[in-house]
Amino acid sequence: MRKMILAAALPLGLCMAGCAASEAETAPLPLTEKQAELLSKELDGKVAGEAVRCIGNSPQANVIRVSDDLLLYRVSGRLVYQNRLRSPCPGLARDDDVMVSRQWGSQQCRGDIFQLVDRVGGIPGPTCVLGDFVPYRKADGS
């Protein structure tokens, strides 16, 4: 009986350990030279503001994939939001797949999910979770 209880508890313990590890995996991925150049180009002359939980859906916002864990939402030449995903999204930086968002309401928020879907075959890929949005605005006088 004791062996059965231990055998039943083992998967639960592994799940809990896995869940704890996934919460701790928030360290940013290192950027390649090309990714660092792209990030620098997009944020050049802009100053980071206080992180916000949600941003409005702007039809003109351009989503830029910097790395597997970093997105930029360019709203205008003066405003760009940086979003560090809650964990890496394998294949995001390749920009080969379509990002399909699942959201409720008129905003994108921390915790909202999107899925990468193959452009040609429609095969679903990884599901990814948004983090906080950090606004970068042109400094006054620029």
BELWOBEL-V171629 format. One record per helix or strand of 2 or more residues. SS is the DSSP state (hx for helix, st for strand). FROM is the first residue (numbers start at 1). LEN is the number of residues. Records with the same first field share a line. If there is no record, write none. Layout:
SS: FROM-LEN + FROM-LEN
//
This chain:
hx: 2-23 + 33-11 + 92-3
st: 46-7 + 54-3 + 62-6 + 70-5 + 79-6 + 97-6 + 107-3 + 113-6 + 124-6 + 133-6
//
